[in-house]
Amino acid sequence: MGECGCPMGPHDPGCYLGCRGGCEGFVDCFLLPFLGSACGKGCVIPAAGAVWLGCDKLCGRDVKFPDQSKPSRAASGVVTLTIRPVKDVAEYKAAYDPYAKKVQQGSAGVRAFFSFIDKSRESTCLQVAWYDSPDDLAKVVAEPDAAVDACYTDDKGFGAVFGLREQETKDALAKTGVAYEYGTLPRGFMKTAPHKGFDGGNYPGPPMIWMSKRWVQPGRNPAIASAFAKVGDLQYYSAPAFLSAFEYTAEDNADQLWSLRWFNDYDMGHVAHFPKTLLSWIPTRVLFTMIPNLKGGLGAEYPVGLSFSTKDNIDKAIAYNAGNKAYDQHYWEDVIGPLPDMGKGQEISATSADKMLRDEKPAAA
């Protein structure tokens, strides 16, 4: 049962009550076009937003930051994005691939440790890592690889840090020389294994990961921070394979924010985090309290926009919301290093094992 009151199994992405096609058709063909009209933008969205905000005040839902009073606003792990120039792309790939595989396979608390070559910047690598704790991060940073370090230019690059950004995290990352941004107003969640969203039987992956730096409407970062946290209170429960939703105001521009979305399954992560049905509180809360604060609305404007996924998953996500095409698309077939292993160290659930046995059972002659 999701917190929004929807009956859900491990593969039931939201409050559709068996009518997913009809619900999504109504939202796509009527609701979203209407909200994009002059009447929708000028009257309905401001009025509905005011109703939501008024109800939040009456019900005591307004939040202050930092706030880790419940699982949907807490994190115990760390996710890093590093954007760093390299001298030679081929040499970097040859050095980083075995290093990354060694780190992820040899560290129980490292669930992702991979790289791609940036499509927007010349001779620049993108590196993403998921650490279960700041201590796991510190141990990896303490043992750098000489061959990889030799590939970097004198420009140390920059990066973003999501999750538990405590002093141990900052001290460890400071040793890399990279200019990581920590910003202000951190909000969101980063789930912790053995949460069911990590179950490699139900959700074998690979994940779909979105990382971005996006514009907000002038002066609206505090408002979107509060709105985002309250949406996360719903999404944490309604989308079990939505492993992390985390944002914070950028250090270098008060009208930008860094954003992370980590989906361990397309349906139970991506679709369930924004089900197209009015039987869930999520769509209206997102559309009326969050989207108006973003520059560009559902399309958003991204100075940095990165997607790491299978081609099939991002194609489906773009069909679901055309605004998702704003991300630079990186496909797992081109990854440098190992695929993320979000379910490492966990037993496959009985439900998953039973399903696998049924799927593998030969058809009757």
Residue pairs with C-beta under 8 A, 6 or more apart in sequence:
1 7
1 8
2 8
2 14
2 15
2 234
2 237
2 238
3 233
3 234
3 236
3 237
3 238
4 15
4 234
4 237
4 238
4 280
4 281
4 282
5 15
6 14
6 15
6 238
6 279
6 280
8 14
8 238
8 240
8 272
10 196
10 199
10 202
10 240
10 268
10 349
10 351
10 352
11 202
11 267
11 268
12 268
13 239
13 267
13 268
13 271
13 272
13 275
14 238
14 271
14 272
14 275
14 277
14 280
15 275
15 277
15 279
15 280
16 23
16 275
16 277
16 279
17 279
20 277
23 275
23 276
23 277
23 278
23 279
24 276
24 277
26 278
27 276
27 277
27 278
27 283
28 276
31 278
32 298
34 40
34 44
35 41
35 44
35 45
35 287
45 287
45 288
45 292
46 292
48 284
48 287
48 288
49 288
49 289
49 292
51 288
52 284
52 285
52 288
52 289
53 289
55 61
56 62
56 230
61 230
62 226
63 73
63 226
63 229
63 230
65 185
65 186
65 187
65 225
65 229
66 186
66 187
67 73
67 187
67 229
68 74
68 75
70 233
71 189
71 191
71 236
72 189
72 232
72 233
72 234
72 235
72 236
72 237
73 187
73 188
73 189
73 229
73 232
73 233
74 189
74 190
75 162
75 163
75 164
75 188
75 189
75 190
75 244
75 246
76 132
76 133
76 163
76 164
76 190
76 192
77 130
77 131
77 132
77 133
77 136
77 163
77 164
77 190
77 192
78 130
78 131
78 133
78 134
78 136
78 137
78 161
78 162
78 163
78 164
78 165
78 169
78 190
79 128
79 129
79 130
79 131
79 161
79 162
79 163
79 190
79 244
79 246
79 260
79 262
80 127
80 128
80 129
80 131
80 137
80 159
80 160
80 161
80 162
80 173
80 180
81 126
81 127
81 128
81 159
81 160
81 161
81 162
81 211
81 306
82 125
82 126
82 127
82 128
82 157
82 159
82 176
82 178
82 180
83 118
83 121
83 124
83 125
83 126
83 127
83 157
83 158
83 159
83 304
84 124
84 125
84 127
84 152
84 155
84 156
84 157
84 159
84 178
85 121
85 123
85 124
85 125
85 152
85 153
85 155
85 157
86 92
86 123
86 124
86 125
86 151
86 152
86 153
87 123
87 151
87 152
87 153
88 123
88 151
89 117
89 123
91 151
92 125
92 148
92 151
92 336
93 117
93 336
95 145
95 147
95 148
95 150
95 151
96 115
96 125
96 148
96 151
96 336
96 337
97 336
97 337
99 145
99 147
99 148
99 337
100 113
100 114
100 115
100 336
100 337
100 338
101 337
101 338
103 110
103 113
103 140
104 110
104 111
104 112
104 113
104 337
104 338
104 341
105 338
107 113
107 136
107 139
107 140
108 132
108 344
108 345
109 131
109 132
109 133
109 135
109 136
110 129
110 130
110 131
110 132
110 136
110 140
111 130
111 131
111 132
111 193
111 340
111 341
111 342
111 344
112 128
112 129
112 130
112 207
112 340
112 341
112 342
113 128
113 129
113 130
113 140
113 337
113 338
114 127
114 128
114 129
114 308
114 335
114 336
114 337
114 338
114 339
114 340
115 125
115 126
115 127
115 128
115 335
115 336
115 337
116 125
116 126
116 308
116 330
116 334
116 335
116 336
117 124
117 125
117 126
117 336
118 124
118 125
118 126
118 328
119 328
119 330
120 328
124 157
125 336
126 306
126 330
128 209
128 211
128 308
129 137
129 140
130 262
130 340
130 342
131 137
131 140
132 192
132 193
133 164
134 164
134 166
134 168
134 169
134 172
135 168
137 169
137 172
137 173
138 168
138 169
138 171
138 172
141 172
141 173
141 175
141 176
142 172
142 175
156 176
156 177
156 178
156 179
157 178
157 179
158 178
158 179
158 180
158 181
159 173
159 178
159 179
159 180
159 181
160 180
160 181
160 211
160 213
160 258
160 260
161 169
161 173
161 180
161 181
161 182
162 188
162 190
162 244
162 246
162 248
162 258
162 260
163 190
163 244
163 246
164 190
165 182
165 186
170 180
170 182
173 180
181 250
181 251
181 252
181 258
182 248
182 251
183 248
183 249
183 250
183 251
183 257
183 258
184 248
184 249
184 251
185 221
185 222
185 225
185 248
185 249
186 246
186 247
186 248
187 225
187 228
187 229
187 232
187 246
187 247
187 248
188 228
188 229
188 232
188 244
188 245
188 246
188 247
188 260
189 232
189 236
189 244
189 245
189 246
190 243
190 244
190 246
191 197
191 198
191 236
191 243
191 244
193 342
193 343
193 345
193 346
194 346
195 240
195 243
196 202
196 240
196 349
197 203
197 240
197 241
197 242
197 243
197 264
197 265
197 268
197 269
198 243
198 264
198 342
198 343
198 346
199 343
199 346
199 348
199 349
199 352
200 341
200 342
200 343
200 344
200 346
200 348
200 352
201 343
201 348
201 349
201 351
201 352
201 353
201 355
201 356
202 241
202 265
202 268
202 349
202 351
202 352
202 355
203 241
203 264
203 265
203 268
203 269
203 342
203 343
204 343
205 264
205 265
205 339
205 340
205 341
205 342
205 343
206 309
206 310
206 332
206 339
206 340
207 243
207 262
207 263
207 264
207 265
207 269
207 308
207 309
207 340
207 342
208 263
208 266
208 269
208 270
208 307
208 308
208 309
208 310
208 313
208 314
208 317
209 260
209 261
209 262
209 263
209 306
209 307
209 308
209 309
209 340
210 259
210 260
210 261
210 262
210 305
210 306
210 307
210 308
210 324
210 327
211 258
211 259
211 260
211 261
211 304
211 306
211 308
212 258
212 259
212 300
212 302
212 304
212 305
212 306
212 327
213 250
213 256
213 257
213 258
213 259
213 302
213 303
213 304
213 305
214 256
214 257
214 259
214 294
214 295
214 296
214 300
214 301
214 302
214 303
214 305
215 255
215 256
215 294
215 295
215 296
215 300
215 301
215 302
215 303
216 224
216 255
216 256
216 257
216 293
216 294
216 295
217 255
217 292
217 293
217 294
217 295
218 255
219 254
219 255
220 255
220 293
221 249
221 254
221 255
221 257
223 293
224 247
224 257
224 290
224 293
224 294
225 247
225 249
227 285
227 289
227 290
227 293
228 245
228 247
228 290
230 285
230 289
231 282
231 285
231 286
231 289
231 290
232 245
234 280
234 281
234 282
234 285
235 242
235 245
235 272
235 273
235 282
236 242
236 245
238 272
238 273
238 275
238 280
238 282
239 268
239 269
239 272
239 273
240 268
240 272
241 263
241 264
241 265
241 268
241 269
241 272
242 261
242 262
242 263
242 264
242 268
242 269
242 270
242 272
242 273
243 262
243 263
243 264
243 269
243 342
244 260
244 261
244 262
245 260
245 261
245 262
245 273
246 259
246 260
247 257
247 258
247 259
247 260
248 257
248 258
249 256
249 257
250 256
250 257
250 258
255 295
256 303
261 273
262 269
263 269
263 270
263 273
264 342
266 313
266 316
266 317
270 313
270 317
270 320
271 320
273 282
274 282
274 283
274 286
274 321
275 282
275 283
276 283
276 320
277 283
278 284
291 297
291 298
294 300
295 301
296 323
297 323
298 321
298 323
299 322
299 323
299 326
300 323
300 326
301 326
302 326
302 327
305 326
305 327
305 328
306 327
306 328
306 330
307 314
307 317
307 324
307 327
307 328
307 329
307 330
308 330
308 332
308 335
309 317
309 329
309 330
309 331
309 332
310 331
310 332
311 329
311 331
311 333
314 324
314 327
314 329
314 331
317 324
318 324
318 325
332 339
348 356
